[in-house]
Amino acid sequence: MVVPDRIDNRTRVARTSAAALFALAGALFVVYPVARPYAAGGASDGGTEFASPWWLVAHLSAVGGFIAFGLALVALSGRLKGTGGERAAVVAVATSWIGIGLTLPYYGAETFALHALGGSGLDEDAVTTLAESVRMGAAQATLFAAGLLLLAVGACLAAVAIARSGLLARWAGIPMAVGFALFIPQFYVDAPLRIAHGVLIGIGCAVVALGVLRSQSPRSTTTGA
């Protein structure tokens, strides 16, 4: 028999969970570049930036953003079950979580190792040299780049899933996908553009969150007794 109340409640919970996770991810990715301390005049980061408590706030926000984004894709995949976007959504989840797993160790080093270096009392040249070793070693740089590329692929697949689902506007996932595709290039620009990139991801995630909240079930669900 049909149990519309139970179905409606489950649908509302699924919509709300997915929307909240996308909104949280977007907000954290805005906090990341806004809170991050930058060296004056576009100079390279140094001990002063690393030692700041805002360095921890910014990078832990990025860590939280990656995790929230991965969970949001899981919730989105469940929401798109039974639609034309189901398969792409499942692949997006798998690809993105592999990317997150490869990315987070690097952010751990950025967050804690560089913060410790900044407060170590070493001279600036030593801090800069050690920071370069932490950041640009072959293993960590390769895993970091691979992780962010996989995340970009996962976000693009999520955009494809959204477009095929018929539940959200076909274009709704594009701003989010563009934001993640630009994650690596944004490391090579100045602070204003890095902040603009964070805002782009925030807006992209908010668009998906709003679309999920407004979406309707793709088909009626019944249960037998």
DONU-775801 format. One line per 5 residues: number of its first residue (from 1); their letters; for each residue x, y, z of N, C-alpha, C, O. Coordinates in steps of 0.1 Angstrom, whole numbers. Example, Ala and Ser with C-alpha at 12.3 -4.5 7.8 and 13.67 -1.06 7.14 Angstrom:
1) AS) 132/-57/78/123/-45/78/132/-33/78/142/-33/85 | 128/-22/71/137/-11/71/129/0/79/134/11/80
! end
This chain:
1) MVVPD) 8/-12/0/0/0/0/9/12/0/21/12/4 | 3/24/-4/10/36/-5/10/43/9/0/44/16 | 22/47/14/23/54/26/29/68/24/41/70/26 | 21/77/19/26/90/15/32/98/26/42/105/24 | 27/97/38/33/105/49/47/101/52/56/109/54
6) RIDNR) 49/88/53/63/82/55/72/86/44/84/90/46 | 67/85/32/75/89/20/79/103/20/90/107/18 | 69/112/23/71/126/23/81/130/34/90/138/32 | 80/124/46/90/127/57/104/123/53/113/130/55 | 105/111/47/119/106/43/124/115/32/136/119/32
11) TRVAR) 116/120/23/120/129/12/125/142/18/135/148/14 | 117/147/28/121/160/34/134/159/41/142/168/40 | 136/148/48/148/146/56/160/145/46/171/151/48 | 158/138/35/169/136/25/172/149/19/184/153/17 | 162/157/15/164/170/9/171/179/19/181/186/15
16) TSAAA) 167/180/31/172/189/41/187/185/44/195/194/45 | 190/172/45/203/168/49/213/172/37/224/177/40 | 209/169/25/218/172/14/220/187/12/231/191/10 | 209/194/14/210/209/12/219/215/23/228/223/21 | 217/210/36/225/215/47/240/212/45/249/220/48
21) LFALA) 243/200/40/257/196/38/264/205/27/275/209/28 | 256/207/16/262/215/6/264/230/11/274/236/8 | 254/235/18/255/248/24/267/249/33/275/259/33 | 269/239/42/280/239/51/294/239/43/303/246/47 | 295/230/34/307/229/26/310/242/19/322/247/20
26) GALFV) 300/248/13/302/261/6/307/272/16/316/280/13 | 301/272/28/304/283/38/319/281/42/326/290/44 | 323/268/45/336/265/49/347/269/39/358/273/42 | 343/267/26/353/270/15/354/285/13/364/290/7 | 344/293/18/345/307/18/354/312/30/362/321/28
31) VYPVA) 352/306/41/360/309/53/375/307/51/383/315/55 | 378/296/44/392/292/41/400/303/36/410/307/42 | 397/309/24/406/320/19/404/333/26/413/342/26 | 392/336/32/389/348/39/397/349/52/403/359/55 | 397/338/59/404/338/72/419/337/71/427/340/80
36) RPYAA) 424/331/60/438/327/59/446/340/59/443/350/52 | 457/340/67/466/352/66/475/352/54/480/341/50 | 478/363/48/486/365/36/498/374/39/496/384/46 | 509/371/33/520/380/35/518/393/27/511/393/17 | 523/404/32/521/417/26/528/418/12/538/412/10
41) GGASD) 521/425/3/527/427/-10/528/415/-19/536/415/-28 | 520/405/-16/521/393/-24/533/384/-22/536/375/-30 | 540/387/-11/552/379/-9/548/364/-4/537/362/-2 | 558/356/-4/556/342/0/552/341/15/556/350/23 | 544/331/18/541/329/33/554/327/41/563/321/36
46) GGTEF) 553/332/53/565/330/62/561/327/76/549/323/79 | 570/329/85/568/325/99/556/332/105/548/327/113 | 554/345/102/543/353/107/530/347/104/521/346/112 | 528/344/91/516/338/86/513/324/92/502/321/97 | 524/316/92/522/302/97/519/302/112/511/294/117
51) ASPWW) 524/311/120/522/312/134/509/317/138/504/315/150 | 502/324/129/489/330/133/479/320/136/478/309/129 | 470/322/146/459/313/149/449/312/137/442/302/135 | 449/323/129/440/322/117/445/313/107/437/308/98 | 458/309/107/463/299/98/456/286/101/451/279/92
56) LVAHL) 454/283/114/447/270/118/432/271/114/427/262/109 | 426/282/117/412/284/114/409/282/100/400/275/96 | 417/288/91/415/288/77/417/273/72/408/268/64 | 428/267/75/431/254/70/422/243/75/418/233/68 | 418/244/88/408/235/93/394/237/87/387/227/86
61) SAVGG) 391/249/83/379/251/76/379/244/62/369/238/58 | 391/244/56/392/237/43/390/222/45/383/216/37 | 396/217/56/395/203/59/380/199/61/375/189/56 | 373/208/69/359/205/71/351/207/59/341/199/56 | 355/216/50/348/218/37/349/205/28/339/201/22
66) FIAFG) 361/199/27/362/187/19/354/176/25/347/169/17 | 354/174/38/346/163/44/331/166/42/323/157/38 | 326/178/44/312/182/42/308/180/28/297/175/25 | 317/183/18/314/182/4/312/167/1/303/163/-7 | 321/158/6/320/144/3/307/138/9/301/131/2
71) LALVA) 303/143/21/291/138/27/279/143/19/269/136/17 | 280/156/14/269/161/6/267/153/-7/256/151/-11 | 278/149/-13/276/141/-25/270/127/-22/262/122/-31 | 273/122/-11/266/109/-7/251/112/-6/243/104/-11 | 248/123/1/233/126/3/227/129/-11/215/125/-13
76) LSGRL) 234/136/-20/229/139/-33/227/126/-41/217/125/-48 | 236/117/-40/235/104/-47/222/97/-43/215/91/-51 | 219/97/-30/207/91/-25/194/98/-30/184/92/-33 | 196/111/-31/184/119/-36/182/117/-51/170/117/-55 | 192/113/-58/191/111/-73/188/97/-77/188/93/-88
81) KGTGG) 186/88/-67/183/74/-69/170/73/-78/160/80/-75 | 171/65/-88/159/63/-96/158/74/-107/148/74/-115 | 168/82/-109/167/92/-120/178/89/-130/186/80/-128 | 178/97/-141/189/95/-151/203/99/-146/212/95/-153 | 204/105/-135/217/109/-129/222/100/-119/233/103/-113
86) ERAAV) 215/89/-116/219/80/-105/233/74/-107/241/75/-98 | 236/69/-119/250/63/-121/261/73/-120/271/70/-113 | 259/85/-126/270/95/-125/272/100/-111/283/103/-107 | 261/100/-103/262/104/-89/270/94/-81/278/98/-72 | 268/82/-83/275/71/-76/290/72/-79/298/71/-70
91) VAVAT) 293/74/-92/307/75/-96/313/88/-90/325/88/-86 | 305/99/-90/310/111/-84/314/109/-69/324/115/-65 | 306/102/-62/309/99/-48/322/92/-46/331/96/-38 | 323/81/-54/336/73/-53/348/81/-57/358/81/-49 | 347/88/-68/359/96/-72/362/107/-62/374/109/-60
96) SWIGI) 352/114/-57/355/125/-48/361/120/-35/370/127/-30 | 356/109/-30/361/104/-17/376/99/-18/383/101/-9 | 379/93/-30/393/90/-32/401/103/-32/412/103/-26 | 396/113/-39/403/126/-40/405/132/-26/415/137/-23 | 394/132/-18/395/137/-5/405/130/4/413/136/11
101) GLTLP) 406/117/2/415/109/10/430/112/6/439/112/15 | 432/115/-6/445/119/-11/449/133/-7/461/137/-5 | 439/142/-6/441/156/-3/443/159/11/452/168/15 | 436/153/20/436/157/34/450/155/41/453/164/50 | 458/145/38/471/145/45/479/157/42/487/162/51
106) YYGAE) 479/162/30/486/175/27/481/186/35/489/194/41 | 468/187/37/462/198/45/466/196/59/467/206/67 | 468/184/64/472/182/78/486/188/80/489/194/90 | 495/185/70/508/191/71/508/206/70/515/213/78 | 500/212/61/499/226/60/494/232/73/499/243/77
111) TFALH) 484/226/79/478/231/91/487/231/103/489/241/109 | 492/219/106/499/217/119/515/218/117/521/225/126 | 521/212/107/535/213/106/540/228/103/549/232/110 | 533/235/94/537/248/91/534/258/103/542/267/105 | 523/255/110/520/263/122/531/261/132/535/271/139
116) ALGGS) 535/249/134/546/246/144/559/253/139/566/259/147 | 562/253/126/574/260/121/573/274/124/583/281/128 | 562/280/122/560/295/124/563/299/138/568/310/141 | 560/290/148/562/293/162/575/288/167/577/288/179 | 583/282/159/595/275/163/607/285/168/616/280/175
121) GLDED) 606/297/164/617/306/167/629/306/157/638/313/159 | 628/297/147/638/297/137/638/310/128/628/316/127 | 649/313/122/650/325/114/642/322/101/638/311/98 | 638/333/95/629/333/84/634/324/72/626/317/66 | 647/324/69/652/316/58/650/301/61/647/294/52
126) AVTTL) 653/298/74/651/283/78/637/279/77/633/268/72 | 628/288/81/613/285/81/609/283/66/602/274/63 | 614/292/57/610/292/43/615/279/37/608/272/29 | 627/275/40/633/263/34/626/250/39/623/242/31 | 623/250/52/616/238/57/602/237/52/596/227/49
131) AESVR) 595/249/51/581/249/46/581/244/31/572/237/28 | 591/248/24/592/243/10/593/228/9/587/221/1 | 601/223/19/603/208/19/590/201/23/587/191/18 | 582/207/32/570/201/37/560/201/25/552/192/23 | 559/212/18/549/214/8/553/207/-5/544/201/-12
136) MGAAQ) 565/207/-10/568/204/-23/576/191/-25/582/188/-36 | 577/183/-15/583/170/-16/575/162/-27/563/164/-29 | 582/153/-34/576/147/-46/564/139/-42/554/139/-49 | 565/131/-31/553/123/-27/541/131/-24/530/129/-29 | 543/141/-15/531/148/-10/526/157/-21/513/159/-22
141) ATLFA) 534/163/-30/529/172/-40/521/163/-51/511/168/-56 | 526/151/-54/519/143/-63/506/138/-58/496/139/-65 | 505/134/-46/493/129/-40/483/141/-39/471/139/-41 | 488/153/-35/479/164/-34/473/168/-47/461/170/-48 | 481/169/-57/476/172/-71/466/162/-76/456/165/-81
146) AGLLL) 470/149/-74/461/138/-78/447/139/-71/437/137/-77 | 448/142/-58/436/143/-50/427/154/-55/415/152/-56 | 433/166/-57/424/177/-62/419/175/-76/408/180/-79 | 427/168/-84/422/165/-98/410/156/-97/400/157/-104 | 411/146/-88/400/136/-87/387/143/-81/376/140/-85
151) LAVGA) 390/153/-72/378/160/-67/372/169/-78/360/170/-78 | 380/174/-86/374/182/-98/366/173/-107/355/177/-111 | 371/161/-109/364/151/-117/351/148/-110/340/147/-117 | 351/145/-97/339/142/-90/329/153/-90/317/150/-91 | 333/165/-89/324/176/-89/318/178/-103/306/181/-104
156) CLAAV) 326/175/-113/320/176/-127/310/165/-129/300/167/-136 | 313/153/-124/304/142/-125/291/145/-117/280/141/-122 | 292/151/-106/280/155/-98/272/165/-107/259/164/-107 | 278/174/-114/271/184/-122/264/176/-134/253/180/-137 | 271/166/-139/264/158/-150/252/150/-144/241/150/-150
161) AIARS) 254/145/-132/243/138/-125/231/147/-123/219/143/-125 | 234/159/-118/223/169/-116/216/172/-129/204/173/-130 | 224/174/-140/218/178/-153/209/166/-158/199/169/-165 | 213/154/-156/205/143/-161/193/139/-152/184/131/-156 | 193/144/-140/183/139/-130/169/143/-133/159/136/-131
166) GLLAR) 168/156/-138/154/161/-140/148/167/-127/137/172/-127 | 156/166/-116/151/171/-103/155/186/-101/148/193/-94 | 166/189/-106/172/203/-104/173/209/-118/173/202/-128 | 175/222/-118/179/229/-131/191/222/-137/201/219/-130 | 191/221/-150/202/213/-156/216/220/-154/226/213/-154
171) WAGIP) 216/233/-152/229/240/-151/233/242/-136/244/247/-133 | 225/237/-127/227/240/-112/241/235/-107/246/242/-98 | 246/224/-113/259/220/-107/271/226/-114/282/223/-110 | 269/234/-124/281/240/-132/289/249/-124/302/247/-124 | 284/259/-116/293/268/-109/301/260/-98/313/263/-97
176) MAVGF) 295/251/-92/302/242/-82/314/235/-89/325/234/-84 | 311/229/-101/321/221/-108/332/230/-112/344/226/-112 | 329/242/-117/339/251/-122/348/255/-110/361/256/-111 | 342/257/-98/350/261/-86/360/250/-83/372/253/-80 | 356/238/-83/365/227/-79/376/225/-90/387/221/-88
181) ALFIP) 372/227/-103/381/226/-114/392/236/-113/403/234/-118 | 390/247/-106/399/258/-105/407/257/-92/414/267/-89 | 406/247/-84/412/246/-71/427/247/-72/433/254/-64 | 433/239/-82/448/240/-83/452/253/-88/462/259/-82 | 446/259/-99/451/272/-104/450/283/-94/459/292/-94
186) QFYVD) 440/282/-84/439/294/-75/451/295/-65/452/305/-59 | 459/284/-64/470/285/-55/481/295/-61/490/299/-54 | 480/298/-74/490/306/-80/486/320/-83/493/328/-91 | 475/325/-76/471/339/-78/471/346/-64/473/340/-54 | 469/359/-65/470/367/-53/457/365/-44/447/359/-48
191) APLRI) 458/371/-32/447/369/-22/433/373/-27/424/365/-25 | 431/384/-34/417/387/-39/411/377/-48/399/373/-46 | 419/371/-57/414/361/-65/412/347/-58/403/340/-61 | 420/345/-48/418/333/-40/405/334/-32/398/324/-31 | 402/346/-27/390/348/-20/378/347/-30/368/341/-26
196) AHGVL) 380/353/-42/369/351/-52/366/337/-55/355/333/-57 | 377/329/-55/375/314/-58/367/308/-47/358/300/-50 | 370/311/-35/363/305/-24/348/309/-24/339/301/-22 | 345/322/-28/332/327/-30/325/319/-41/313/316/-40 | 332/316/-52/326/309/-63/322/295/-58/311/291/-62
201) IGIGC) 330/288/-51/326/275/-46/314/276/-36/305/268/-37 | 315/287/-28/303/289/-19/290/291/-26/280/285/-22 | 291/299/-36/279/302/-44/274/289/-51/262/286/-52 | 284/282/-57/281/269/-64/274/259/-55/264/253/-59 | 279/258/-43/273/248/-34/259/253/-29/250/245/-27
206) AVVAL) 258/266/-28/245/272/-23/234/270/-34/223/267/-31 | 238/271/-47/229/269/-58/224/254/-58/212/252/-59 | 233/245/-55/229/231/-55/220/229/-43/210/222/-43 | 224/234/-31/216/233/-19/202/238/-21/192/231/-17 | 200/249/-27/187/255/-30/179/246/-40/167/244/-38
211) GVLRS) 186/241/-50/180/233/-60/175/220/-53/164/215/-56 | 183/214/-44/179/202/-38/166/204/-29/157/196/-28 | 166/215/-22/155/219/-13/142/220/-21/131/217/-16 | 143/225/-33/131/227/-42/127/215/-50/117/215/-56 | 136/205/-50/134/193/-59/122/185/-54/118/185/-42
216) QSPRS) 116/177/-63/105/168/-60/110/154/-63/119/152/-70 | 102/144/-57/106/130/-59/104/127/-74/94/131/-80 | 113/119/-80/112/115/-93/100/106/-97/95/106/-108 | 96/99/-87/85/89/-90/79/86/-76/85/87/-66 | 66/81/-77/60/77/-65/66/64/-60/70/56/-68
221) TTTGA) 66/63/-46/72/51/-40/61/43/-33/53/50/-26 | 60/30/-34/50/22/-27/57/12/-19/69/9/-21 | 50/7/-9/55/-4/-1/44/-14/1/32/-10/3 | 47/-27/1/37/-37/2/37/-42/16/47/-42/23 | 25/-47/20/23/-53/34/14/-65/33/12/-72/43
! end
